[in-house]
Amino acid sequence: MTRDICSTAGFYRNGALGVVSDTVRLRTRPALPEGERPRGATTGLAFPARRTGTLAVARERVKNRAPLVATWLYPRVSDQAGTSQGAPAPFERYAPATMIVLTLALLAAAAPADDWPRFRGPNGTGLQDTAPLPKELSATRNVVWKTALPPGYSSPIVSGDRIFVTGYEGDKLLTIALDRATGKEVWRRESPRDRQEKLDRRNGPASPTPAADGRNVYVFFADYGLVSYTFAGEERWRTPLGPFNNVYGMGASPILAGDLVVLVCDQNRGSFAAGFRQGDGKEVWRTPRPEALSGHSTPILFEPAGGPMQVIAPGSFRMDSYAAATGEVVSYVNGLPGEMKSGPVLVGESIFINGFSSPDNDAGRQVAVLPFADVLAKFDANKDGKISPAETPDERTKKYFVFIDLDEDGAADAAEWRIWTIGSASENGLLAFRAGGRGDQTGQALRWRYPRSVPQLPTTLVYRGVVYMVNDGGILTTLDADTGAVRKQARLRGAIDHYYASPVGGDGKVYIVSQSGVVAVLDATRDQEVLSTGQLDDEVYATPAIAGGRIFIRTRGALYCFGS
């Protein structure tokens, strides 16, 4: 038996835990001389993991009621150097010849081990690689069931025997629970609504995706705040937040971190990240994000060996890592694009993030902005020390004035002009960073950067060492995840369209859904080889969910369940 059960993933040696692809594996192991096989059968268990790289993943699956089975843990043996790669209790060194029976209770007999409990699934990876998946999807192919829904841009999540979405009907903000097996609506609940936030035409009042823990579901509506329900539909608590002033409207989704609900609220002014107790919705911490502007990137989790669980939260020009329990800034990197609407992806110790501000921020197309003092001297007709839309020096500035006037007072001051200057100089790009460290990691964390055909909204998918990035116009770029080298770049064959949904993957396939409802299925083993394209009967803005060999795709007016 090998001494390193997970050397390729770079996690624990000689221990019971390893992460391979998206599976945490607990292996049995006897304390016997090298090369000698143990007597009797050994057992183990495997269940899907959020790739945070530590045992916290396993703890989270237990807490979230994923079904586990009993396993035998044989004594652990240290390296010759005496190290254990930081594995925490209870997997520390055991006495020789001692056999430990670790019983992990079946916390929810019906709850499958491959939930999709938040936006883009386990830790936002967009991956669920645990069961066979169909290679053809359309309005008539491989449809298990279809359920009509009210409109909403939030993506479906899957937890236990439930599917959750949000939506709206007239002035009503709705949380809807469906039966996972049949698609039948189990309940719907109306959230309070204190106001109606100003929205971009491409946004709506039900855009953030829910999060669930196997017992409870947590939803965020910008027109009210956070609300939590039990799986039976009973309201547990409500926490009002806002009002907000994001030029697009709010879009980031809540995530669960330990015993907290974490929400990142980026806006024109007063951006913050905050943690709320899952039990009662009370705010535990709030950390200002003064650099962050009008983005809506949903964060992910990272737990370094020997360190606290962290929340990775990209924003304008900067990505912060917060201690999940306290909100303390652990580390940060500068150099991100001016607007961050896509989410980060963690693979091993690397974070992948793409950001797009405007076509003027493509590499080599940045436009220099005149110094504020020069603009005032030449264009400030009323001499009030600010620049109004009528006083702007060029048509480009007038076009983007809604993004410049952050406090919406009808004029740009020196501080707003400074941000406009920095934003104009920023560059769209896909970036790969090394995770970890403390303090300012700007000069050492960046692994590589790719600047072309970057999407405005879809988050990248990293699957089997390949980065998949589809931009708004349907150009698919595949890159080597280690080096950033381009493997192929081409229009997505048979699916040239606009794209808002993020690609997802599993079973050696990549699924990409266009705005008009074209579903392209790619072979992940062959560069951009399209296995099939199929047409749905409505537009799609939501990212698909994958769970238990099923794919769930929300159109503008329905939720499809597909399976082989």
Disulfide bonds with the S-S distance in Angstrom:
none
